[in-house]
């Protein structure tokens, strides 16, 4: 993997870059749709390419449990298995072990956990996490980490940082010499000194990129922005920075302003399946009765397949009738919105207008309560 910073904001840390991998290159800041089980729900690879997606995220924990990483390896790797020839990033599974496992026990060696599918017991440590991701064949893989809950007391988070650093070193030791890039993850909860310590530990090991983990787990926006703003300066400027699990547009803007390059979140796809659609004027709830005879598109400024072909009235009909097509059309629109949004961020950084764009965007967001009343 190669990373190049191509433009920096005149004032602040926002920047544009380019990441090249063995399956293609993409520009940053970038948003990665989540294909948890090797599929972005309701969409085909061609759909994703049509809206401008360049890189996907797939989940190690889920693919390890089903269908199994050895089956994916046997099928030629994740790219061939899911029919996607662009870059893929896999997370380590640490967050899912924290959030989904019925029971888990941590030790210096790794985590013993019960599957959320059938209750079967499994062990994953840094060696296993790397081996699974190597079998999947992703372009960018993540070090195994321990995600502390929120809130968590200082001693718990300090031990989380210790485990994450120990496991990160083991991941580097077990990783094979191949074209995969390995990112280290910075933990530390909301404690400034622990974030600094974790960043120092992980950076000293020399990873290909760095991720901020343990956020978007229940903390308020102000706290998250503080943690991101404090932590990014401890990371090397010549390596990409990835904020895990953050996806609201206004949160992405704040993180870009702090120097973050990569994002992922289920927000646009999950919201689409729930009938919540992104527009330039704020969220639109397609379930609302006022759209029953509305002949306009979701967003008149959007040129996606959905907006260019179908009315709000039709989309509401599909959704209320629980037609499967509703999920596909809504997801196409929401992902197109996010791709356009990230493109606009890159453009305004390059033109020296990012902060102006950020302020204008946030000031124009409609009141969600007003939308619900509609």
C-alpha positions as CSV (number, residue, x, y, z in Angstrom):
1,X,0.0,0.0,0.0
2,X,1.2,3.5,-0.8
3,X,-0.2,6.7,0.7
4,X,0.4,10.2,-0.6
5,X,-0.9,13.5,0.7
6,X,-1.8,15.6,-2.3
7,X,-3.3,18.7,-0.7
8,X,-3.5,20.3,2.7
9,X,-6.0,22.7,4.0
10,X,-4.7,26.3,4.3
11,X,-5.8,26.5,7.8
12,X,-6.3,23.4,9.9
13,X,-5.4,19.7,9.5
14,X,-7.9,18.7,6.7
15,X,-6.1,17.1,3.8
16,X,-6.6,15.2,0.5
17,X,-4.7,12.1,-0.3
18,X,-4.4,9.0,-2.4
19,X,-4.1,5.4,-1.3
20,X,-2.9,2.8,-3.8
21,X,-3.5,-0.9,-3.2
22,X,-3.1,-4.2,-5.1
23,X,-6.7,-3.9,-6.2
24,X,-6.7,-0.3,-7.2
25,X,-6.4,3.2,-5.8
26,X,-8.8,5.7,-4.1
27,X,-8.8,9.3,-3.0
28,X,-9.2,10.4,0.6
29,X,-11.0,11.5,2.6
30,X,-13.0,8.4,1.8
31,X,-16.2,6.7,3.1
32,X,-16.3,2.9,3.1
33,X,-19.7,1.2,2.9
34,X,-20.0,-1.7,5.3
35,X,-20.3,-5.2,3.7
36,X,-20.5,-7.0,7.0
37,X,-20.8,-10.6,5.7
38,X,-19.2,-10.0,2.3
39,X,-22.2,-8.0,0.9
40,X,-23.4,-4.5,1.2
41,X,-27.0,-5.3,1.9
42,X,-29.4,-5.0,-1.1
43,X,-26.7,-4.0,-3.6
44,X,-24.6,-5.8,-6.1
45,X,-21.0,-4.9,-6.9
46,X,-22.2,-3.2,-10.1
47,X,-24.6,-1.0,-8.0
48,X,-21.7,0.0,-5.8
49,X,-19.5,0.9,-8.7
50,X,-22.3,2.9,-10.3
51,X,-22.6,5.2,-7.3
52,X,-18.8,5.7,-7.1
53,X,-17.8,3.4,-4.3
54,X,-14.0,2.7,-4.4
55,X,-13.4,0.6,-1.2
56,X,-15.5,-1.7,1.0
57,X,-15.3,-2.9,4.5
58,X,-15.9,-6.5,5.4
59,X,-16.1,-8.0,8.9
60,X,-13.6,-10.6,10.1
61,X,-15.7,-11.8,13.1
62,X,-18.8,-12.5,10.9
63,X,-16.9,-14.1,8.0
64,X,-14.9,-16.3,10.5
65,X,-18.1,-17.6,12.0
66,X,-20.0,-17.9,8.7
67,X,-19.0,-19.2,6.1
68,X,-15.6,-19.6,7.6
69,X,-12.3,-18.0,6.4
70,X,-11.0,-21.3,5.0
71,X,-14.0,-21.6,2.7
72,X,-13.4,-18.0,1.5
73,X,-9.7,-18.9,0.9
74,X,-10.7,-22.0,-1.0
75,X,-13.1,-19.9,-3.1
76,X,-10.2,-17.7,-4.2
77,X,-10.3,-15.0,-1.5
78,X,-12.9,-12.4,-0.6
79,X,-12.6,-10.4,-3.8
80,X,-13.5,-13.4,-6.0
81,X,-16.0,-14.8,-3.5
82,X,-18.1,-11.6,-3.5
83,X,-17.4,-10.5,-7.0
84,X,-15.7,-7.2,-6.0
85,X,-12.5,-6.3,-7.7
86,X,-11.8,-3.1,-5.9
87,X,-9.9,-2.6,-2.5
88,X,-11.3,-4.2,0.6
89,X,-10.6,-3.4,4.3
90,X,-11.3,-6.0,7.0
91,X,-11.6,-5.1,10.6
92,X,-10.0,-7.4,13.2
93,X,-13.2,-8.6,14.9
94,X,-12.3,-7.1,18.2
95,X,-15.3,-4.7,18.3
96,X,-17.7,-7.5,17.5
97,X,-16.3,-9.7,20.2
98,X,-16.9,-6.9,22.6
99,X,-20.4,-6.0,21.3
100,X,-21.9,-9.3,20.0
101,X,-20.4,-12.2,21.9
102,X,-22.7,-13.7,24.4
103,X,-19.8,-14.2,26.8
104,X,-16.2,-13.4,26.6
105,X,-13.1,-13.8,28.7
106,X,-9.9,-11.7,28.0
107,X,-6.4,-12.7,28.7
108,X,-2.9,-11.6,27.5
109,X,-3.2,-14.3,24.8
110,X,-6.5,-13.1,23.4
111,X,-10.3,-13.6,23.8
112,X,-12.4,-16.7,24.4
113,X,-16.0,-15.9,23.4
114,X,-19.3,-17.5,22.6
115,X,-20.7,-17.1,19.1
116,X,-23.8,-14.9,18.9
117,X,-25.1,-17.4,16.3
118,X,-25.1,-20.7,18.1
119,X,-23.3,-20.2,21.4
120,X,-20.2,-22.2,20.3
121,X,-17.0,-21.3,22.0
122,X,-14.0,-19.8,20.1
123,X,-10.6,-18.3,20.7
124,X,-9.2,-15.4,18.8
125,X,-5.9,-13.7,19.6
126,X,-3.6,-11.6,17.5
127,X,-2.1,-14.6,15.6
128,X,-5.6,-15.9,14.7
129,X,-6.9,-12.4,13.8
130,X,-4.1,-11.9,11.3
131,X,-4.4,-15.5,9.9
132,X,-8.1,-15.1,9.3
133,X,-7.6,-11.7,7.5
134,X,-4.8,-13.1,5.4
135,X,-7.1,-16.0,4.4
136,X,-9.8,-13.5,3.5
137,X,-7.2,-11.6,1.3
138,X,-8.2,-8.0,2.1
139,X,-6.0,-5.2,0.9
140,X,-5.9,-3.5,4.3
141,X,-6.2,-5.5,7.5
142,X,-6.5,-4.4,11.1
143,X,-4.5,-5.3,14.2
144,X,-6.5,-7.2,17.0
145,X,-7.5,-4.8,19.7
146,X,-9.6,-4.6,22.9
147,X,-12.4,-2.1,22.6
148,X,-13.3,-0.7,26.0
149,X,-17.0,0.0,26.7
150,X,-18.4,3.4,27.5
151,X,-18.4,4.5,30.2
152,X,-15.4,2.6,31.6
153,X,-13.3,3.4,34.6
154,X,-9.7,4.5,34.2
155,X,-8.1,1.2,35.3
156,X,-10.2,-0.8,32.9
157,X,-9.2,1.4,30.0
158,X,-5.6,1.4,31.0
159,X,-5.6,-2.4,30.9
160,X,-7.4,-2.2,27.5
161,X,-4.5,0.0,26.2
162,X,-2.0,-2.5,27.6
163,X,-3.7,-5.4,25.8
164,X,-4.1,-3.5,22.6
165,X,-0.4,-2.7,22.5
166,X,0.6,-6.2,23.4
167,X,-1.6,-7.7,20.7
168,X,-0.5,-5.1,18.1
169,X,3.1,-6.2,18.5
170,X,2.1,-9.8,18.1
171,X,0.1,-9.0,14.9
172,X,3.2,-7.5,13.4
173,X,5.2,-10.6,14.4
174,X,2.7,-13.0,12.9
175,X,1.9,-11.1,9.7
176,X,3.3,-12.7,6.5
177,X,5.3,-10.8,4.0
178,X,2.7,-10.0,1.4
179,X,0.9,-7.1,-0.3
180,X,-1.6,-6.6,2.6
181,X,-1.3,-3.4,4.6
182,X,-1.6,-3.7,8.4
183,X,-3.1,-0.8,10.4
184,X,-2.6,-0.4,14.2
185,X,-5.4,0.8,16.4
186,X,-5.2,3.5,19.0
187,X,-7.4,2.9,22.1
188,X,-7.7,4.8,25.4
189,X,-11.3,5.6,25.8
190,X,-12.0,9.2,26.6
191,X,-8.9,9.6,28.8
192,X,-6.5,12.0,27.1
193,X,-3.3,10.6,28.8
194,X,-4.2,7.0,27.8
195,X,-4.9,8.1,24.2
196,X,-1.5,9.7,24.1
197,X,0.1,6.6,25.6
198,X,-1.6,4.3,23.2
199,X,-0.7,6.4,20.2
200,X,2.9,6.5,21.3
201,X,3.0,2.7,21.7
202,X,1.3,1.9,18.4
203,X,3.3,4.5,16.4
204,X,6.6,3.2,17.7
205,X,5.8,-0.2,16.1
206,X,5.7,1.2,12.6
207,X,2.3,0.2,11.0
208,X,1.2,1.1,7.5
209,X,-1.6,3.2,8.8
210,X,-3.4,4.1,12.1
211,X,-7.0,3.8,13.3
212,X,-8.8,5.5,16.1
213,X,-10.9,2.8,17.9
214,X,-13.1,2.8,20.9
215,X,-15.3,5.7,19.7
216,X,-18.9,5.9,18.6
217,X,-19.7,3.5,21.4
218,X,-22.0,5.8,23.4
219,X,-20.0,9.0,24.1
220,X,-21.4,12.4,23.2
221,X,-20.3,14.2,20.1
222,X,-18.3,16.9,22.0
223,X,-16.3,14.2,23.8
224,X,-15.6,12.3,20.5
225,X,-14.4,15.4,18.7
226,X,-12.1,16.3,21.7
227,X,-10.6,12.8,21.6
228,X,-10.1,12.8,17.9
229,X,-8.6,16.3,17.9
230,X,-6.2,15.4,20.7
231,X,-5.1,12.1,19.3
232,X,-4.5,12.8,15.5
233,X,-1.5,15.1,16.2
234,X,0.3,12.1,17.8
235,X,0.1,10.1,14.5
236,X,2.6,10.4,11.6
237,X,1.5,12.8,8.9
238,X,2.7,10.4,6.2
239,X,0.4,7.6,7.1
240,X,-3.4,7.4,6.6
241,X,-5.7,7.9,9.7
242,X,-8.9,5.9,10.0
243,X,-11.8,6.8,12.4
244,X,-13.7,3.6,12.9
245,X,-17.5,3.5,13.0
246,X,-18.3,7.2,12.5
247,X,-20.7,8.1,9.8
248,X,-23.0,11.0,10.4
249,X,-22.0,13.7,7.8
250,X,-21.5,16.4,10.4
251,X,-19.3,14.1,12.4
252,X,-17.3,13.2,9.3
253,X,-16.8,16.9,8.6
254,X,-15.5,17.5,12.2
255,X,-13.1,14.5,11.9
256,X,-11.8,15.6,8.5
257,X,-11.0,19.0,10.0
258,X,-8.9,17.2,12.6
259,X,-7.0,15.3,9.9
260,X,-8.8,12.0,9.5
261,X,-8.7,10.3,6.1
262,X,-10.9,7.2,6.2
263,X,-14.4,6.4,7.6
264,X,-16.9,3.6,7.7
265,X,-20.4,3.2,9.2
266,X,-23.6,1.2,8.6
267,X,-25.6,4.5,8.8
268,X,-26.4,5.1,5.1
269,X,-27.4,1.5,4.4
270,X,-29.2,0.9,7.7
271,X,-31.1,4.1,7.4
272,X,-32.1,3.3,3.9
273,X,-33.6,0.0,5.0
274,X,-35.5,1.9,7.7
275,X,-36.9,4.5,5.2
276,X,-34.6,7.4,6.3
277,X,-33.1,9.1,3.3
278,X,-30.3,11.7,3.1
279,X,-30.9,14.9,1.2
280,X,-29.2,18.3,0.9
281,X,-31.9,19.7,3.2
282,X,-31.6,17.1,5.9
283,X,-33.2,13.7,6.5
284,X,-36.4,12.6,4.6
285,X,-38.6,9.9,6.1
286,X,-40.2,8.2,3.1
287,X,-42.8,6.6,5.4
288,X,-44.5,10.0,6.1
289,X,-48.0,10.2,4.6
290,X,-47.2,13.6,2.9
291,X,-45.2,11.7,0.3
292,X,-48.1,9.4,-0.8
293,X,-48.8,11.6,-3.9
294,X,-45.5,13.4,-4.2
295,X,-44.3,13.1,-7.8
296,X,-40.8,14.6,-7.1
297,X,-37.5,12.7,-6.6
298,X,-36.0,12.2,-3.1
299,X,-33.6,15.0,-3.8
300,X,-33.9,17.2,-7.0
301,X,-30.1,17.8,-6.9
302,X,-29.3,14.1,-6.9
303,X,-28.6,12.3,-10.2
304,X,-28.6,8.7,-8.8
305,X,-30.5,5.9,-10.5
306,X,-33.3,6.2,-7.9
307,X,-33.8,9.9,-8.1
308,X,-33.6,10.0,-11.9
309,X,-36.3,7.3,-12.3
310,X,-38.7,7.1,-9.4
311,X,-41.0,9.5,-7.4
312,X,-41.3,9.8,-3.7
313,X,-44.8,8.4,-4.0
314,X,-43.6,5.2,-5.7
315,X,-40.7,4.8,-3.1
316,X,-43.2,5.3,-0.3
317,X,-45.5,2.7,-1.8
318,X,-42.7,0.2,-2.2
319,X,-41.6,0.7,1.4
320,X,-45.1,0.5,2.9
321,X,-45.8,-2.6,0.9
322,X,-42.4,-4.1,2.1
323,X,-41.3,-4.7,-1.4
324,X,-37.6,-5.7,-1.6
325,X,-37.0,-3.2,-4.3
326,X,-37.5,-0.4,-1.7
327,X,-34.4,-1.4,0.1
328,X,-32.3,-1.5,-3.1
329,X,-33.5,1.9,-4.4
330,X,-33.2,3.6,-1.0
331,X,-29.7,2.2,-0.4
332,X,-28.5,3.3,-3.9
333,X,-29.6,6.8,-3.1
334,X,-28.1,7.0,0.4
335,X,-24.7,5.7,-0.8
336,X,-24.8,8.1,-3.8
337,X,-25.4,10.9,-1.3
338,X,-22.4,9.8,0.8
339,X,-20.1,9.5,-2.3
340,X,-21.1,12.9,-3.5
341,X,-20.6,14.3,0.0
342,X,-17.1,12.9,0.2
343,X,-16.3,14.2,-3.3
344,X,-17.4,17.7,-2.2
345,X,-15.2,17.5,0.9
346,X,-12.2,16.7,-1.3
347,X,-13.0,19.4,-3.8
348,X,-13.4,22.1,-1.1
349,X,-10.1,21.1,0.6
350,X,-8.4,21.4,-2.7
351,X,-9.9,24.8,-3.3
352,X,-9.2,26.1,0.2
353,X,-12.9,26.3,1.1
354,X,-13.4,23.4,3.4
355,X,-14.1,25.3,6.6
356,X,-16.6,27.5,4.7
357,X,-18.3,24.4,3.3
358,X,-18.4,22.7,6.7
359,X,-20.1,25.7,8.3
360,X,-22.6,26.1,5.4
361,X,-23.4,22.4,5.5
362,X,-24.1,22.2,9.2
363,X,-26.2,25.4,9.1
364,X,-28.4,24.1,6.3
365,X,-29.4,20.8,8.0
366,X,-33.1,20.6,8.6
367,X,-34.5,20.0,12.0
368,X,-35.2,16.2,12.2
369,X,-38.2,16.9,14.5
370,X,-39.6,19.1,11.8
371,X,-39.2,16.3,9.2
372,X,-41.0,13.8,11.5
373,X,-43.9,16.2,11.9
374,X,-44.2,16.4,8.1
